Amino acid sequence: MLLSGGLDSAVTLAMARAAGFACVALTFDYGQRHRAELESAARLAESLGAERHAVVPVGLRAVGGSALTADIDVPKDRDAAHAADVPITYVPARNLIFLSIAAGLAEVEGAGAVWLGVNAVDYSGYPDCRPAFLDAFRRCVALATRAGSQGATLDIRAPLIEMSKADIIRAGADLGVDFALTRSCYDPDPEGRACGRCDSCLIRRRGFADAGVPDPTVYAG
Amino acid sequence: MLLSGGLDSAVTLAMARAAGFACVALTFDYGQRHRAELESAARLAESLGAERHAVVPVGLRAVGGSALTADIDVPKDRDAAHAADVPITYVPARNLIFLSIAAGLAEVEGAGAVWLGVNAVDYSGYPDCRPAFLDAFRRCVALATRAGSQGATLDIRAPLIEMSKADIIRAGADLGVDFALTRSCYDPDPEGRACGRCDSCLIRRRGFADAGVPDPTVYAG
C-alpha cells in the first residue's frame, strides 16, 4: 500500500482494510519539500490499522527536475483542473519508481497486490496516473521479479482511478477516515500550514466543497 | 548509463563512449554489502570519460529479501552457470527499480537512451536480466513519463545481453577498459579483496580464462 500522507492514499488504505486485507504501508522519503507528509503517513498507518509502516529513502533530489525536489517555486492559483500541460510539480517517473520499489517489497512480503491512490480525474496532468500506465506496469513487473517468473501475479489496485475528488472524500467519510491526519499541500509554511493555493490545495478544497464534507485543514492563504 | 563498478557496466560505458555518445553515469547506493563498488564506479566514470557521475541513494535495506542487502550469507562455490533457480543474491525488482530511476534522470537530462550492462547468458538466474523484461520496460516507460506522453521515446540499450562473459571481456580489452578498476565480488573481505568463490567471482574468473585475457583481480580464496 503506497501511503503518501495525502488524502487519496489514506482513503485507499481504508478501502483495503474494509475489504479485509492485511496491509503493509510504504512511504518514500524522496527529499520532498512537503516533508510533513511523512509524519502524516505514520499517523495514518497507525490510525487505519496497517500491519507495519515501511519508510524507504530514495534520493530523488539527485535526479531533480521538479518543483517538489529541486529549488523551483511551486505554482500557485493555477487552473489545474483544466490545464492540459504537465505541471512543474511532476516528479520524473515518480510513480514508476515508487511502484517498482513496492513490487520489490511485495515480493519480500509475499503480498498479492500493490494498492495505490492514483486518480485519473482530478489528477493534475501527471502521465503516471493514467490507467494505461498501470496496465503496462502490471505486464512489466510480471517479467521483472522472481515471483513473476515463477508464475505468481502481482495485482496493481487503483480503486480511486475513475472517481472524482468529491466521491473519494465521500467514500473516506463513510469509512471513517480522519481527514485531519491527511495533508495535501505541496508547499506548507514553516509552521506546517497548507498554502491553500497550490494545485493540490485547490483540488482538495474544491473536493470537500463539492462533497459537502467539512474540510478540517487550516489553510494559510 | 547504469554503472555498478562491475565489469559488464564498465564495458557497456566504453561501448557507448566509442559510439560517440556523451554519457551520464548513474550508480546506486542501495545498502549493498559490496560497497567498494561505489568507489570503483567513480573511478570508472572518470577513466571512461563520463560527463558526470550521479550517485543516488535508494534504501533497499528497508525492503530486504536478498543476501546483498540483508544479513544472509552469500553462497559460495555454487555451480551458478547451470543452476535453474534464482539465487539468494537476487535483489527483488532491482533492475526495475534502477531502470525506473534512470528513466527519471534521462528525462531531466534530455537523454535519448538508457544503457545498461545486463547479460542473459552468464546471468546467474536473475529474471530482470532477460530481453522480455527490457521490452516490457520500454513500453512501460513510454507511458510513465512526461517525455513519453509527449511522444519522445526512451531507448533501453543492453548491448551485452546476448554476449558470453568471455566475449564481453574481449570487447572490453579491445576498447582499452582498465579491468583493474572493476569489481565483481558480492562479498569482499575487510581489505576489499574479492572472495573468489561467490557466483559473481566464479563467472568472472571463468570469463577471463575463456577469453585468454589476464585477470588483474587479487582473489582472497
Interface residues (C-beta under 8 A of the other chain):
Chain A: D29 A54 V55 V56 P57 V58 G59 L60 A62 V63 G64 G65 V86 Y90 V91 P92 A93 R94 N95 L96 I97 L99 S100 I101 A103 G104 L105 E107 V108 P127 D128 R130 A132 F133 A136 F137 R139 C140 V141 A142 L143 A144 T145 R146 G148 S149 Q150
Chain B: D29 A54 V55 V56 P57 V58 G59 L60 A62 V63 G64 G65 V86 Y90 V91 P92 A93 R94 N95 L96 I97 L99 S100 I101 A103 G104 L105 E107 V108 P127 D128 R130 A132 F133 A136 F137 R139 C140 V141 A142 L143 A144 T145 R146 G148 S149 Q150
